[in-house]
């Protein structure tokens, strides 16, 4: 039993030791090249969430990890079988209801720990600003939470089922990573992606919603083959140090009219 996991504690524990901060892991159900499972984003959010909450809890923070949401926005992958989509508006209603539940139960600090690039929660945070007593924070761990160290750990982190995600899988859920039974190599392709017809899009000056079946060969974006479990553990160390420190600070900080400033 892990005291920071809502799914594992009981009513007596929650009643007698109330929590101050909640963490909501957000995953997805979608293909990840030929070698990683459909639940990759959800597994990542659960493992990272559990590790950061454990570290914060052991430093005295009353933090609780809510059960992960295993579905995300998949409008760009719907040409692939069993990519399971929740439209952004639907996902927003789900999170709003969770926020309302937290408000009812007196938890007014929430970190959304997002593990899926197709989820865009910043508009939701703006929409809920001032309409709930719950103060919302967002961490896209694969971007702002760790982007500055990617080049130190990985040859190329990749965008989807690349080296970074594969390294985390090898470290924390290796039983779901597919290898060639003869060579022992990953069953993945090289994760090459196609360019659009427009230089502005290719260089990032203009953005689009990318149709994944046209962008990729087999859903992978980024070469996974240099990945190792050790690289996954290095990344986890960075995430735990950074985000657990924030959770401790968040738990210790009083709510007033100028919060969070």
Backbone bond lengths (Angstrom), bond angles and torsions (degrees), N, CA, C in turn:
res aa  C-N    CA-C-N  psi(-1)  N-CA   C-N-CA  omega(-1)  CA-C   N-CA-C  phi
1 X - - - 1.455 - - 1.533 109.39 -
2 X 1.331 116.22 125.94 1.456 121.80 178.61 1.525 108.29 -105.99
3 X 1.304 116.41 119.11 1.463 122.06 -169.60 1.524 113.70 -66.41
4 X 1.325 117.31 -15.27 1.460 121.21 -178.75 1.532 111.73 -96.88
5 X 1.330 117.86 2.22 1.466 122.27 -178.66 1.525 109.47 -104.81
6 X 1.322 117.55 114.10 1.463 120.07 -178.58 1.517 112.10 -59.43
7 X 1.322 117.26 -34.23 1.464 120.72 -178.37 1.521 112.64 -69.15
8 X 1.325 118.46 -13.40 1.460 121.12 -174.70 1.521 113.86 -111.96
9 X 1.334 118.24 -16.05 1.462 119.96 -179.04 1.525 109.86 -91.90
10 X 1.330 115.68 167.88 1.460 119.69 -178.30 1.524 111.00 -114.75
11 X 1.313 114.55 175.05 1.467 121.15 -174.73 1.521 112.40 -59.81
12 X 1.329 116.77 -41.47 1.463 119.14 -179.00 1.522 111.20 -60.61
13 X 1.336 116.43 -41.02 1.466 119.66 179.81 1.524 111.49 -65.98
14 X 1.317 116.74 -42.86 1.465 120.56 -179.11 1.526 110.67 -67.60
15 X 1.324 116.60 -40.72 1.466 120.57 -179.62 1.517 111.74 -64.48
16 X 1.317 116.94 -41.90 1.460 121.13 -172.52 1.527 113.23 -86.60
17 X 1.331 117.86 -18.86 1.473 121.19 -178.44 1.524 108.92 -136.77
18 X 1.322 117.54 77.83 1.468 120.02 -175.17 1.527 112.51 -63.31
19 X 1.313 114.50 151.49 1.457 121.49 -179.42 1.525 110.29 -93.28
20 X 1.339 115.28 158.40 1.459 121.94 -179.40 1.522 112.82 -112.31
21 X 1.334 116.60 -29.00 1.466 122.13 -175.73 1.517 108.46 -133.10
22 X 1.332 116.44 137.99 1.461 121.67 174.70 1.523 109.85 -114.00
23 X 1.324 115.33 146.95 1.464 122.58 174.57 1.522 107.23 -120.91
24 X 1.332 116.18 126.30 1.463 121.70 179.84 1.527 109.31 -112.33
25 X 1.337 118.18 106.18 1.464 120.37 178.02 1.536 110.21 -77.96
26 X 1.312 116.00 133.53 1.459 122.28 -179.87 1.531 108.88 -116.48
27 X 1.333 115.83 121.76 1.449 120.91 -179.70 1.513 112.34 -114.89
28 X 1.335 116.25 -149.14 1.461 122.81 179.47 1.519 107.61 -167.17
29 X 1.315 114.89 165.74 1.463 121.47 174.56 1.519 106.99 -127.70
30 X 1.334 116.04 106.51 1.458 121.72 -171.74 1.529 109.43 -163.11
31 X 1.351 117.31 157.41 1.471 119.58 178.18 1.524 111.64 -70.52
32 X 1.314 115.04 148.08 1.465 123.33 178.67 1.529 108.98 -132.33
33 X 1.363 115.51 78.09 1.464 120.30 -177.50 1.529 108.57 56.75
34 X 1.326 117.65 -159.53 1.465 121.13 -177.22 1.527 113.04 -93.03
35 X 1.330 117.70 -6.79 1.466 119.25 -168.14 1.519 114.82 -113.01
36 X 1.338 118.48 -19.27 1.459 120.50 -178.08 1.525 110.72 -109.36
37 X 1.321 117.55 152.64 1.470 120.83 -175.35 1.521 112.62 -77.78
38 X 1.312 115.50 162.06 1.462 122.11 177.35 1.528 111.13 -60.90
39 X 1.293 117.65 -26.91 1.465 120.74 -178.53 1.509 114.66 -88.54
40 X 1.328 118.26 13.83 1.463 121.39 -174.26 1.520 112.67 -51.42
41 X 1.326 117.95 -51.39 1.464 120.04 -176.44 1.530 111.57 -62.88
42 X 1.314 116.49 -37.27 1.462 119.71 179.66 1.519 110.60 -70.05
43 X 1.333 117.26 -43.42 1.470 119.68 177.00 1.530 110.18 -59.03
44 X 1.325 116.28 -43.35 1.467 119.57 179.72 1.524 110.95 -61.35
45 X 1.326 116.67 -46.04 1.461 119.12 -177.65 1.531 111.11 -64.18
46 X 1.318 117.00 -38.09 1.465 120.57 179.60 1.525 111.23 -68.80
47 X 1.317 117.18 -43.29 1.466 120.32 -176.82 1.519 110.87 -70.66
48 X 1.328 116.56 -45.44 1.457 119.04 177.68 1.529 109.94 -64.74
49 X 1.331 116.83 -44.83 1.457 120.20 178.82 1.512 113.02 -58.26
50 X 1.326 116.56 -45.36 1.460 120.04 -179.85 1.525 111.10 -63.20
51 X 1.322 116.96 -41.50 1.466 120.62 -178.60 1.521 112.26 -67.06
52 X 1.322 117.26 -42.35 1.466 118.55 -178.63 1.523 110.45 -71.70
53 X 1.324 117.02 -37.00 1.468 119.26 178.56 1.523 110.93 -68.79
54 X 1.320 117.36 -39.14 1.465 120.08 176.86 1.524 111.04 -59.32
55 X 1.337 115.58 -47.80 1.467 119.47 -178.41 1.525 110.91 -62.40
56 X 1.335 117.02 -41.62 1.465 120.06 179.39 1.527 111.31 -68.74
57 X 1.332 116.52 -42.55 1.465 121.57 -179.63 1.523 110.65 -60.07
58 X 1.324 116.34 -41.15 1.463 119.97 -178.31 1.523 112.31 -71.87
59 X 1.335 116.20 -12.18 1.464 120.75 173.46 1.528 111.54 -96.45
60 X 1.324 116.01 7.47 1.455 120.28 174.63 1.511 115.78 100.81
61 X 1.320 118.01 -1.53 1.464 120.26 -179.42 1.518 110.06 -77.27
62 X 1.320 116.07 133.64 1.464 120.80 176.99 1.529 108.07 -86.86
63 X 1.342 114.81 80.20 1.455 122.51 -175.83 1.522 109.28 -115.41
64 X 1.322 116.16 141.29 1.460 120.79 -179.87 1.520 108.98 -129.09
65 X 1.337 116.02 135.54 1.455 121.08 175.10 1.519 109.23 -95.02
66 X 1.321 115.94 121.41 1.452 121.65 176.37 1.530 109.63 -76.36
67 X 1.341 118.51 157.70 1.462 120.07 174.56 1.527 110.69 -58.11
68 X 1.325 115.81 140.64 1.464 121.22 -177.59 1.521 111.38 -68.72
69 X 1.334 115.57 147.21 1.462 122.31 170.43 1.532 107.00 -88.66
70 X 1.343 119.15 116.60 1.464 120.25 -172.11 1.520 114.42 -89.27
71 X 1.338 117.99 9.53 1.462 121.43 -179.29 1.516 109.79 -124.27
72 X 1.339 115.86 146.20 1.455 121.27 178.00 1.512 110.35 -141.44
73 X 1.329 115.81 -171.88 1.457 121.74 -179.91 1.525 109.79 -80.51
74 X 1.330 115.37 120.12 1.464 122.24 -173.21 1.535 112.39 -125.69
75 X 1.314 117.44 25.88 1.462 119.19 -175.98 1.522 112.51 -59.91
76 X 1.331 117.96 -26.30 1.467 119.46 -179.47 1.527 113.35 -88.22
77 X 1.325 118.62 -5.73 1.467 120.56 179.38 1.529 112.88 -116.08
78 X 1.309 117.53 13.44 1.457 119.08 -171.92 1.526 114.37 -71.46
79 X 1.318 118.21 -8.19 1.464 120.00 173.57 1.528 111.72 -78.06
80 X 1.315 117.92 -9.15 1.465 122.19 178.33 1.528 109.26 -98.82
81 X 1.323 118.11 138.61 1.466 120.49 -174.38 1.523 112.70 -63.30
82 X 1.326 114.51 134.81 1.458 124.88 173.67 1.526 114.69 64.39
83 X 1.333 116.61 21.82 1.462 118.34 160.69 1.529 106.09 -71.52
84 X 1.318 117.09 121.98 1.463 122.06 -169.67 1.526 109.95 -104.15
85 X 1.323 115.89 114.56 1.457 121.46 -170.37 1.521 113.37 -101.15
86 X 1.334 115.66 136.06 1.460 123.67 160.61 1.520 106.63 -118.00
87 X 1.302 117.48 119.79 1.453 120.04 178.94 1.526 110.90 -60.46
88 X 1.335 117.60 153.29 1.473 119.28 -178.58 1.520 113.49 -53.15
89 X 1.334 117.77 -38.61 1.464 119.37 179.78 1.523 111.55 -66.62
90 X 1.343 116.91 -38.94 1.466 121.00 177.78 1.518 110.46 -64.30
91 X 1.325 116.14 -46.46 1.460 121.10 179.66 1.523 110.47 -61.36
92 X 1.332 116.02 -36.91 1.458 119.87 177.59 1.514 112.48 -63.35
93 X 1.341 116.90 -39.83 1.463 120.01 178.22 1.535 110.87 -66.08
94 X 1.338 117.07 -38.23 1.462 120.60 178.57 1.528 110.15 -61.62
95 X 1.315 115.69 -47.78 1.463 119.39 -178.34 1.524 110.50 -66.85
96 X 1.326 117.25 -39.39 1.464 119.42 178.28 1.529 110.84 -59.55
97 X 1.321 117.66 -41.61 1.462 120.13 178.82 1.528 111.06 -64.83
98 X 1.321 117.01 -37.52 1.469 120.17 176.67 1.519 110.05 -65.64
99 X 1.330 116.57 -42.89 1.462 120.88 177.18 1.525 110.71 -59.79
100 X 1.328 117.16 -43.03 1.467 120.36 178.15 1.527 111.12 -61.95
101 X 1.335 116.63 -37.74 1.469 119.96 177.37 1.520 110.81 -64.11
102 X 1.338 116.34 -43.89 1.465 119.69 178.93 1.525 110.52 -62.37
103 X 1.326 116.44 -41.97 1.459 119.47 179.52 1.531 110.88 -60.79
104 X 1.319 116.87 -42.95 1.460 121.75 178.72 1.520 111.44 -59.22
105 X 1.326 116.34 -34.99 1.462 121.04 -175.33 1.525 113.26 -97.64
106 X 1.327 116.30 9.71 1.452 120.17 170.56 1.509 116.18 82.27
107 X 1.329 118.28 15.06 1.464 120.93 174.59 1.520 107.25 -100.71
108 X 1.328 116.19 112.16 1.453 121.47 -170.65 1.523 112.96 -112.49
109 X 1.322 116.70 18.41 1.467 121.40 176.66 1.532 108.03 -135.63
110 X 1.331 116.28 122.30 1.463 120.98 -176.55 1.518 110.43 -134.23
111 X 1.327 115.83 130.14 1.460 122.30 170.62 1.515 108.55 -106.45
112 X 1.335 117.20 120.81 1.457 122.15 171.22 1.521 107.22 -87.66
113 X 1.328 116.10 115.54 1.463 121.99 -179.19 1.526 107.50 -100.33
114 X 1.321 115.94 99.57 1.455 120.86 -171.89 1.525 111.64 -95.69
115 X 1.345 114.56 133.10 1.459 121.08 -177.27 1.522 112.28 -118.62
116 X 1.334 117.84 10.34 1.466 120.92 -174.69 1.521 110.23 -132.01
117 X 1.338 115.83 121.17 1.454 120.52 -176.61 1.512 114.02 -63.88
118 X 1.330 118.25 -22.66 1.444 121.26 178.89 1.512 114.19 -76.17
119 X 1.326 117.73 -10.90 1.458 122.18 178.00 1.526 109.55 -88.18
120 X 1.304 116.76 124.00 1.460 121.87 179.28 1.524 108.05 -119.46
121 X 1.330 116.30 101.15 1.462 120.56 -172.09 1.525 114.30 -101.70
122 X 1.311 118.10 -8.75 1.473 118.48 -177.80 1.529 112.21 -59.89
123 X 1.351 119.93 -42.40 1.473 118.00 176.02 1.525 113.05 -59.10
124 X 1.334 117.30 -34.48 1.456 120.41 179.02 1.530 110.45 -66.56
125 X 1.327 117.00 -42.23 1.458 119.65 177.91 1.525 110.71 -59.88
126 X 1.332 116.33 -39.65 1.464 119.68 178.31 1.531 110.80 -66.68
127 X 1.331 116.47 -38.90 1.459 120.29 -178.79 1.526 112.12 -66.73
128 X 1.327 116.51 -36.77 1.463 120.35 -177.50 1.522 112.97 -85.47
129 X 1.325 117.49 -12.63 1.459 121.06 -179.03 1.530 110.50 -55.71
130 X 1.315 116.27 123.37 1.449 121.17 177.61 1.522 115.23 82.04
131 X 1.319 117.08 -4.78 1.462 120.52 -178.36 1.521 112.78 -105.27
132 X 1.312 116.95 -1.10 1.460 122.20 -179.55 1.515 108.41 -146.27
133 X 1.331 118.33 148.89 1.469 119.68 174.50 1.525 112.83 -73.31
134 X 1.339 117.20 -8.55 1.460 121.17 -179.34 1.524 109.18 -82.09
135 X 1.312 116.20 126.14 1.464 121.93 175.97 1.529 108.13 -90.81
136 X 1.340 115.99 122.60 1.455 121.54 -173.99 1.526 110.86 -102.76
137 X 1.319 114.29 137.68 1.458 122.51 174.71 1.522 107.39 -126.83
138 X 1.334 116.54 150.32 1.462 122.07 -176.46 1.514 110.10 -127.14
139 X 1.327 116.34 130.82 1.458 121.69 173.04 1.521 109.42 -126.67
140 X 1.325 117.29 110.55 1.456 122.56 166.35 1.534 106.17 -87.89
141 X 1.319 116.71 93.47 1.467 120.15 -167.44 1.523 112.34 -60.09
142 X 1.325 117.96 -29.80 1.463 122.65 -176.12 1.532 111.93 -78.76
143 X 1.339 117.26 -13.05 1.457 121.74 -177.87 1.524 109.09 -114.16
144 X 1.333 116.85 -98.87 1.457 119.53 -176.84 1.511 114.25 -58.21
145 X 1.335 116.95 -29.90 1.464 119.47 -177.33 1.513 114.79 -71.84
146 X 1.340 117.62 -18.71 1.468 118.34 -174.67 1.522 114.38 -154.28
147 X 1.332 119.15 2.48 1.463 121.10 -172.01 1.522 112.94 -57.31
148 X 1.334 117.37 -33.59 1.459 119.99 -175.42 1.522 113.13 -70.18
149 X 1.341 118.87 -15.51 1.466 120.19 -179.65 1.529 112.78 -106.50
150 X 1.331 117.39 -1.37 1.460 119.43 -177.20 1.518 111.97 -57.35
151 X 1.318 116.85 -43.98 1.470 119.55 -176.71 1.523 112.49 -69.20
152 X 1.332 117.26 -19.97 1.461 120.79 177.24 1.524 111.88 -79.30
153 X 1.322 116.30 -25.85 1.464 120.85 -174.47 1.525 111.91 -103.29
154 X 1.339 116.82 -39.88 1.463 121.00 -169.90 1.517 111.98 -115.48
155 X 1.318 115.69 152.05 1.453 120.03 170.40 1.522 109.64 -65.11
156 X 1.331 115.66 -46.30 1.463 122.72 172.49 1.518 106.95 -156.51
157 X 1.319 117.19 115.10 1.468 120.96 -171.53 1.519 112.26 -59.16
158 X 1.340 116.57 -37.81 1.459 119.74 -178.75 1.515 112.13 86.69
159 X 1.327 114.55 164.81 1.449 121.80 -175.03 1.527 112.30 -101.19
160 X 1.330 116.55 -34.84 1.463 120.14 -174.92 1.528 108.40 -160.02
161 X 1.329 116.19 116.31 1.470 122.62 -177.72 1.516 111.98 62.52
162 X 1.326 116.28 26.41 1.451 121.53 177.65 1.519 112.47 -88.82
163 X 1.322 115.91 -152.93 1.463 120.34 -174.37 1.525 112.36 -64.73
164 X 1.326 117.31 -41.13 1.465 119.84 -176.37 1.528 111.74 -65.94
165 X 1.328 117.19 -51.74 1.461 119.33 -178.97 1.520 111.06 -64.80
166 X 1.319 116.94 -36.68 1.464 119.75 179.50 1.524 110.81 -67.01
167 X 1.334 117.02 -38.03 1.459 120.59 178.02 1.527 110.92 -62.79
168 X 1.329 117.22 -42.85 1.464 119.93 177.13 1.524 111.20 -63.16
169 X 1.327 115.97 -40.52 1.462 119.33 179.25 1.520 111.33 -64.42
170 X 1.328 117.19 -43.58 1.464 120.79 179.67 1.529 111.02 -62.59
171 X 1.324 116.87 -32.14 1.459 120.78 -178.27 1.523 112.30 -81.67
172 X 1.355 118.25 -36.33 1.460 119.89 -166.25 1.525 115.61 -122.68
173 X 1.331 118.65 -18.31 1.473 119.39 170.70 1.533 109.88 -144.91
174 X 1.341 116.30 57.48 1.469 121.16 -175.49 1.520 113.30 -63.88
175 X 1.325 117.34 -22.16 1.465 120.37 -178.93 1.518 112.26 -64.56
176 X 1.341 117.24 -16.25 1.457 121.27 -178.51 1.535 112.92 -104.86
177 X 1.312 117.75 4.69 1.465 121.68 -178.94 1.529 108.78 -94.48
178 X 1.321 116.34 124.05 1.468 121.50 -174.93 1.523 111.20 -87.19
179 X 1.345 114.71 132.88 1.460 122.46 176.47 1.527 109.82 -124.20
180 X 1.320 115.19 154.01 1.452 120.76 173.19 1.529 108.61 -68.15
181 X 1.325 119.11 123.51 1.470 120.44 -174.85 1.528 113.50 -65.50
182 X 1.320 117.01 -19.86 1.464 120.70 -178.76 1.521 111.19 -90.90
183 X 1.329 116.74 -51.71 1.466 120.67 -175.33 1.525 113.26 -90.34
184 X 1.330 117.07 -20.70 1.453 120.68 -176.17 1.515 113.81 79.25
185 X 1.326 117.97 -0.27 1.451 121.56 179.88 1.532 110.72 -80.27
186 X 1.316 115.59 160.00 1.455 119.98 174.98 1.524 109.91 -59.41
187 X 1.298 117.27 145.12 1.466 120.74 179.44 1.527 112.17 -78.23
188 X 1.312 118.19 1.60 1.462 123.05 -173.89 1.516 112.54 -73.82
189 X 1.352 114.77 157.87 1.457 119.21 165.38 1.531 108.06 -83.33
190 X 1.330 117.14 -169.83 1.465 120.09 -173.03 1.528 113.53 -86.97
191 X 1.327 117.22 2.26 1.457 120.20 175.67 1.517 114.99 68.91
192 X 1.337 117.28 23.57 1.464 119.84 178.37 1.523 110.20 -68.53
193 X 1.329 116.33 148.24 1.462 121.20 179.61 1.519 110.06 -121.93
194 X 1.318 115.04 156.59 1.456 122.01 179.44 1.519 110.90 -91.30
195 X 1.311 115.95 147.86 1.456 121.64 174.99 1.522 109.95 -85.79
196 X 1.328 116.16 153.63 1.461 119.96 172.15 1.533 109.14 -81.97
197 X 1.295 117.10 -178.68 1.464 121.94 178.56 1.520 112.49 -83.03
198 X 1.340 116.64 -1.18 1.454 119.95 -170.62 1.526 110.99 -119.54
199 X 1.317 115.89 122.37 1.457 120.99 179.93 1.521 111.43 -60.19
200 X 1.318 116.78 -38.22 1.461 120.25 -178.23 1.516 111.76 -62.39
201 X 1.332 116.57 -37.20 1.465 120.50 176.98 1.515 110.51 -72.23
202 X 1.330 116.98 -45.02 1.465 121.20 -177.99 1.522 111.95 -61.55
203 X 1.327 117.49 -32.38 1.463 121.34 -178.56 1.526 113.03 -93.52
204 X 1.334 116.21 -1.02 1.459 119.47 176.22 1.505 115.28 85.12
205 X 1.333 118.19 8.77 1.459 119.77 177.88 1.528 110.65 -73.41
206 X 1.329 115.29 -30.32 1.457 122.61 178.35 1.523 107.05 -127.15
207 X 1.321 118.08 139.81 1.462 120.29 -178.66 1.513 110.66 -113.35
208 X 1.315 115.96 154.47 1.454 123.68 176.91 1.523 108.80 -138.63
209 X 1.324 116.41 166.91 1.454 121.26 166.16 1.520 107.08 -85.29
210 X 1.317 116.41 114.63 1.463 120.49 -169.52 1.524 111.71 -82.64
211 X 1.328 118.17 122.89 1.469 120.23 172.30 1.532 109.23 -72.56
212 X 1.313 115.22 108.64 1.463 121.39 -167.77 1.528 112.86 -63.78
213 X 1.329 118.42 -28.88 1.462 119.94 -179.99 1.522 111.89 -72.25
214 X 1.326 117.56 -19.05 1.459 121.46 175.08 1.527 111.38 -94.36
215 X 1.316 116.26 -28.72 1.464 121.09 -178.70 1.518 112.34 -74.38
216 X 1.351 117.16 -39.89 1.465 121.74 -170.74 1.523 111.64 -120.03
217 X 1.331 114.90 166.74 1.469 120.19 174.76 1.524 111.15 -83.35
218 X 1.322 116.42 -49.28 1.464 121.19 -174.80 1.533 111.41 -138.49
219 X 1.310 115.89 37.31 1.465 127.50 175.90 1.525 113.90 81.92
220 X 1.321 119.65 -10.70 1.456 121.00 -178.75 1.519 111.71 -86.94
221 X 1.340 116.16 139.36 1.456 122.45 175.07 1.523 107.59 -129.91
222 X 1.320 115.79 101.37 1.457 121.43 -175.42 1.517 110.66 117.68
223 X 1.326 115.79 139.17 1.468 121.64 -176.15 1.530 110.94 -77.11
224 X 1.332 118.22 117.09 1.466 119.91 -177.57 1.529 114.32 -85.86
225 X 1.309 118.53 -12.01 1.467 120.87 -166.76 1.530 115.25 -66.00
226 X 1.334 120.62 -28.43 1.472 118.28 176.26 1.533 114.04 -76.20
227 X 1.315 118.45 -1.69 1.466 121.09 -174.50 1.518 112.18 -66.73
228 X 1.323 115.66 144.26 1.466 122.65 172.19 1.520 109.13 -136.96
229 X 1.314 116.28 159.17 1.461 120.56 177.17 1.524 111.07 -63.18
230 X 1.317 117.26 -34.89 1.462 120.33 -179.55 1.527 110.83 -62.32
231 X 1.325 117.28 -39.38 1.462 119.78 176.76 1.523 110.92 -63.38
232 X 1.321 117.19 -37.95 1.459 120.64 176.99 1.512 111.76 -62.73
233 X 1.321 116.47 -40.49 1.462 120.11 179.06 1.528 111.31 -69.09
234 X 1.328 117.47 -36.23 1.466 120.13 175.98 1.519 111.13 -60.97
235 X 1.329 116.04 -44.55 1.463 119.30 178.62 1.524 110.64 -63.29
236 X 1.314 117.56 -42.76 1.455 120.90 179.59 1.525 111.14 -59.89
237 X 1.299 117.92 -40.47 1.458 120.81 178.87 1.531 111.02 -58.48
238 X 1.324 115.66 -42.32 1.468 119.96 178.90 1.529 110.47 -64.11
239 X 1.329 116.20 -47.88 1.463 120.50 -178.06 1.521 111.51 -62.12
240 X 1.319 117.03 -43.82 1.463 120.21 -178.95 1.518 110.75 -63.55
241 X 1.321 116.99 -44.95 1.461 119.88 -178.72 1.526 110.85 -62.06
242 X 1.313 116.49 -44.48 1.459 120.19 -175.45 1.530 112.67 -73.28
243 X 1.321 116.41 -50.63 1.460 118.59 -170.53 1.526 111.24 -79.85
244 X 1.341 118.22 -33.95 1.465 118.51 177.22 1.520 110.84 -66.63
245 X 1.335 117.23 -35.93 1.464 120.17 175.89 1.518 110.50 -60.51
246 X 1.325 116.57 -42.78 1.461 120.38 176.83 1.528 111.23 -61.85
247 X 1.338 117.56 -43.05 1.462 120.31 -179.37 1.523 111.40 -62.33
248 X 1.311 117.20 -39.66 1.461 120.22 177.78 1.525 109.84 -62.99
249 X 1.327 116.45 -46.52 1.462 120.25 178.80 1.523 111.14 -61.88
250 X 1.333 116.40 -40.41 1.458 120.69 -179.68 1.523 111.15 -63.75
251 X 1.333 116.41 -42.60 1.461 120.21 179.55 1.523 112.07 -65.02
252 X 1.330 116.62 -33.06 1.460 120.86 -175.56 1.527 113.22 -83.68
253 X 1.330 116.95 -15.69 1.459 120.16 -172.81 1.533 110.99 -87.52
254 X 1.325 115.76 128.50 1.460 121.23 179.96 1.523 110.57 -71.71
255 X 1.316 114.85 146.94 1.458 121.58 174.23 1.526 109.16 -87.01
256 X 1.318 116.33 124.54 1.459 121.32 175.08 1.520 108.28 -143.49
257 X 1.318 116.83 -173.56 1.470 119.88 -173.85 1.533 112.40 -68.77
258 X 1.335 117.39 -16.70 1.465 120.14 -179.52 1.523 112.98 -104.44
259 X 1.318 117.84 1.88 1.459 120.93 179.30 1.527 109.63 -60.11
260 X 1.331 119.30 135.21 1.466 129.74 8.32 1.530 114.23 -94.96
261 X 1.326 117.61 13.92 1.471 119.81 -178.92 1.519 110.31 -93.48
